[in-house]
Amino acid sequence: MKKLGLLGRNISYSFSRNYFREKFLAEGLTNEFAYENFDIDSINEFSTVLKNNPDLIGMNVTIPYKQDVIPFLDQLSVNASAIGAVNTIKVLPNGKLEGHNTDYIGFVDSLKPLLESHHKKALILGTGGAAKAIAYGLETLGISYQYVSRKSSENTLSYEDLNQTILESHHLIINCTPLGTFPNIEDCPPIPYQYFSKEHIAYDLIYNPEETEFLKRAKQKKAVTKNGYEMLVLQAEKAWEIWTN
């Protein structure tokens, strides 16, 4: 039996485990593959997970370990190295660990059908591992971007900096923060939603709930909205390809 898993913290809600278990069932692979959650309090427990699971062939990585896991890996793919975050690990035949990033592929492929000629500039809400993958994806699409976080810095705006001029010149707004995730569904990033318009795309990496407060408020202003579910499916399938290739 080949084992796969998800590395993260507080991941009982996990999309990945349910997705792959259903996939194995549908494709008649339940005797060949198993998938389980590795819910750890500290990245230092990663070595123990590996030692206790010698049949592991690969893992997904989620919050908060997409960057923290890198020092434990032997090599990185070109995109994971450029992004500085890993969401997929492949255990090579020699036992070495190779880090990949499939988040950006899922994002790009799910965003492309929504893009129009005026979608030239984006705001990325958040600066974590997921935000870095989104930035890399935007670069491949030729879309310029600006990070937004609680504190401003050289390359980052603060939420307080956002105004009508900035919102009206950035027609793609991507939420890479956990604000609004179940069960805290009333939460949303503190941005001036009144300046959204039908020219905007509001994209939320969150998929539970299906429509976050961020998306609801953008939709009220006629923006095109998209949640993170399709991105998750696409990145999962790309991870499967990496593990089984």
C-alpha positions as CSV (number, residue, x, y, z in Angstrom):
1,M,0.0,0.0,0.0
2,K,1.4,3.4,-1.0
3,K,0.7,6.2,1.4
4,L,0.0,9.9,0.8
5,G,-0.9,12.5,3.3
6,L,-1.5,16.1,4.2
7,L,1.0,18.0,6.5
8,G,-0.5,20.9,8.4
9,R,-2.0,22.2,11.6
10,N,-5.7,22.0,12.6
11,I,-6.6,20.2,9.4
12,S,-9.5,18.0,10.4
13,Y,-11.6,20.0,7.8
14,S,-9.1,19.0,5.1
15,F,-10.2,19.2,1.4
16,S,-7.3,17.0,0.4
17,R,-8.0,13.8,2.4
18,N,-11.7,13.7,1.3
19,Y,-10.8,14.5,-2.3
20,F,-8.2,11.8,-2.6
21,R,-10.2,9.2,-0.8
22,E,-13.1,9.8,-3.1
23,K,-10.7,9.7,-6.1
24,F,-9.3,6.3,-5.0
25,L,-12.8,4.9,-4.6
26,A,-14.0,6.2,-8.0
27,E,-10.9,4.9,-9.8
28,G,-10.6,1.5,-8.0
29,L,-7.3,2.4,-6.3
30,T,-8.3,1.8,-2.6
31,N,-6.1,-1.3,-2.4
32,E,-3.1,0.5,-3.8
33,F,-3.2,4.0,-2.1
34,A,-4.1,5.4,1.2
35,Y,-4.3,9.1,2.3
36,E,-4.2,10.5,5.8
37,N,-3.7,13.7,7.7
38,F,-0.5,14.5,9.6
39,D,-1.7,17.2,11.9
40,I,1.4,18.5,13.8
41,D,1.9,21.4,16.2
42,S,5.4,22.2,15.1
43,I,7.4,21.6,11.9
44,N,10.0,19.9,14.1
45,E,7.6,16.9,14.2
46,F,8.0,16.4,10.4
47,S,11.0,14.1,10.8
48,T,9.0,11.9,13.2
49,V,6.1,11.7,10.6
50,L,8.6,10.5,8.0
51,K,10.2,7.9,10.3
52,N,6.8,6.5,11.3
53,N,5.6,6.2,7.7
54,P,8.2,4.5,5.6
55,D,5.6,3.7,2.9
56,L,5.0,7.5,2.2
57,I,5.5,8.4,-1.5
58,G,4.3,12.0,-1.2
59,M,2.5,14.7,0.7
60,N,0.5,17.8,0.3
61,V,1.5,20.7,2.6
62,T,-0.8,23.3,3.9
63,I,-0.9,26.2,6.4
64,P,1.3,27.0,8.2
65,Y,4.1,24.9,6.9
66,K,4.5,25.8,3.2
67,Q,7.6,27.8,3.9
68,D,8.8,26.1,7.1
69,V,9.1,22.7,5.5
70,I,11.7,23.8,2.9
71,P,14.8,23.3,5.2
72,F,13.8,19.7,5.6
73,L,13.8,19.0,1.9
74,D,16.7,17.8,-0.3
75,Q,15.8,19.6,-3.5
76,L,13.2,22.0,-5.0
77,S,11.6,22.2,-8.4
78,V,12.2,25.3,-10.4
79,N,8.8,26.8,-9.5
80,A,9.0,26.0,-5.8
81,S,12.4,27.6,-5.6
82,A,11.2,30.7,-7.4
83,I,8.1,31.0,-5.2
84,G,9.8,30.1,-1.9
85,A,6.9,27.9,-0.8
86,V,6.1,24.2,-1.2
87,N,2.6,22.6,-1.2
88,T,3.6,19.2,-2.7
89,I,6.4,16.8,-1.6
90,K,7.5,13.8,-3.6
91,V,9.5,11.1,-1.9
92,L,12.0,10.0,-4.6
93,P,13.1,6.3,-5.0
94,N,16.3,7.0,-3.2
95,G,14.4,8.4,-0.2
96,K,15.2,12.0,-0.9
97,L,12.5,14.7,-0.6
98,E,11.7,16.9,-3.5
99,G,9.5,20.0,-3.0
100,H,7.1,21.3,-5.7
101,N,4.4,24.0,-5.9
102,T,1.2,23.2,-7.7
103,D,-0.8,26.1,-6.1
104,Y,0.2,28.5,-8.8
105,I,-0.9,26.1,-11.6
106,G,-4.3,25.6,-10.0
107,F,-4.7,29.4,-9.6
108,V,-3.6,30.3,-13.1
109,D,-5.7,27.6,-14.8
110,S,-8.9,28.6,-12.8
111,L,-8.4,32.3,-13.3
112,K,-7.6,32.4,-17.0
113,P,-11.2,32.0,-18.3
114,L,-12.3,35.1,-16.3
115,L,-9.6,37.4,-17.5
116,E,-10.3,40.3,-19.9
117,S,-8.0,42.9,-21.4
118,H,-8.4,45.4,-18.6
119,H,-7.2,42.9,-15.9
120,K,-3.7,44.2,-15.9
121,K,-3.1,45.0,-12.2
122,A,-3.8,43.0,-9.0
123,L,-3.9,43.4,-5.3
124,I,-2.8,40.3,-3.3
125,L,-4.2,40.4,0.2
126,G,-1.7,38.6,2.5
127,T,2.0,37.8,2.3
128,G,2.3,34.1,3.3
129,G,3.2,31.1,1.3
130,A,-0.1,31.0,-0.7
131,A,0.3,34.7,-1.6
132,K,3.8,34.0,-3.0
133,A,2.4,31.2,-5.2
134,I,-0.3,33.6,-6.4
135,A,2.3,36.3,-7.2
136,Y,4.3,33.8,-9.3
137,G,1.1,32.8,-11.1
138,L,0.4,36.5,-11.9
139,E,3.9,36.9,-13.2
140,T,3.4,34.0,-15.7
141,L,0.2,35.8,-16.9
142,G,2.0,39.2,-17.2
143,I,-0.2,40.8,-14.6
144,S,1.5,43.3,-12.2
145,Y,0.6,43.1,-8.5
146,Q,0.9,44.8,-5.2
147,Y,0.9,43.0,-1.8
148,V,-1.4,44.3,0.9
149,S,-0.9,43.5,4.6
150,R,-1.5,44.8,8.1
151,K,1.7,46.8,8.0
152,S,3.1,48.7,5.0
153,S,6.7,48.0,3.9
154,E,8.9,48.7,0.9
155,N,6.9,46.4,-1.4
156,T,3.7,46.1,0.6
157,L,0.7,48.4,1.1
158,S,-1.2,48.4,4.4
159,Y,-5.0,48.1,4.5
160,E,-5.1,51.7,5.6
161,D,-3.4,52.7,2.4
162,L,-6.1,51.4,0.2
163,N,-8.3,54.1,-1.4
164,Q,-10.6,54.7,-4.3
165,T,-7.7,55.4,-6.7
166,I,-5.9,52.2,-5.8
167,L,-9.0,50.0,-6.0
168,E,-10.1,51.6,-9.3
169,S,-6.7,50.9,-10.9
170,H,-6.4,47.3,-9.7
171,H,-9.2,45.2,-11.2
172,L,-8.1,41.9,-9.7
173,I,-8.3,41.5,-5.9
174,I,-7.2,38.1,-4.5
175,N,-7.7,37.1,-0.8
176,C,-4.8,34.9,0.4
177,T,-5.6,35.5,4.0
178,P,-7.6,33.0,6.2
179,L,-10.1,35.8,7.0
180,G,-13.6,34.5,6.5
181,T,-12.8,30.8,6.7
182,F,-15.4,28.6,8.5
183,P,-16.4,28.9,11.3
184,N,-15.5,32.7,11.4
185,I,-17.6,33.4,8.4
186,E,-18.4,37.0,9.4
187,D,-14.8,38.0,9.0
188,C,-13.3,39.6,5.9
189,P,-10.2,41.6,4.9
190,P,-10.6,45.3,5.9
191,I,-10.7,46.9,2.4
192,P,-12.9,49.6,0.9
193,Y,-15.5,47.4,-0.8
194,Q,-17.5,50.4,-2.0
195,Y,-15.0,50.8,-4.8
196,F,-15.6,47.4,-6.4
197,S,-17.3,47.4,-9.7
198,K,-18.3,45.1,-12.6
199,E,-14.8,45.6,-13.9
200,H,-13.4,43.8,-10.9
201,I,-12.6,40.1,-10.2
202,A,-12.7,39.2,-6.6
203,Y,-10.9,35.8,-6.1
204,D,-10.8,34.1,-2.7
205,L,-8.6,31.2,-2.0
206,I,-11.0,30.1,0.7
207,Y,-13.5,27.4,-0.3
208,N,-15.4,26.9,3.0
209,P,-17.8,28.7,3.1
210,E,-18.5,28.6,-0.6
211,E,-19.2,32.3,-0.6
212,T,-17.2,34.3,1.9
213,E,-18.1,37.7,3.2
214,F,-15.3,39.1,1.0
215,L,-17.0,37.6,-2.1
216,K,-20.5,38.6,-1.0
217,R,-19.5,42.3,-0.6
218,A,-17.7,42.3,-3.9
219,K,-20.7,40.7,-5.6
220,Q,-23.0,43.4,-4.2
221,K,-20.9,45.8,-6.3
222,K,-21.4,43.6,-9.4
223,A,-17.8,42.2,-9.4
224,V,-17.1,38.8,-10.9
225,T,-16.4,36.4,-8.0
226,K,-14.5,33.1,-7.7
227,N,-13.8,30.9,-4.7
228,G,-10.8,28.6,-4.2
229,Y,-12.5,25.2,-4.9
230,E,-11.5,24.8,-8.5
231,M,-7.9,25.9,-7.7
232,L,-7.7,23.2,-5.1
233,V,-9.0,20.5,-7.5
234,L,-6.5,21.5,-10.2
235,Q,-3.5,21.7,-7.8
236,A,-4.5,18.3,-6.3
237,E,-4.5,16.7,-9.8
238,K,-1.2,18.2,-10.6
239,A,0.2,16.9,-7.3
240,W,-1.2,13.4,-8.2
241,E,0.6,13.6,-11.5
242,I,3.9,14.5,-9.8
243,W,3.6,11.6,-7.3
244,T,2.7,8.9,-9.8
245,N,4.8,10.0,-12.8
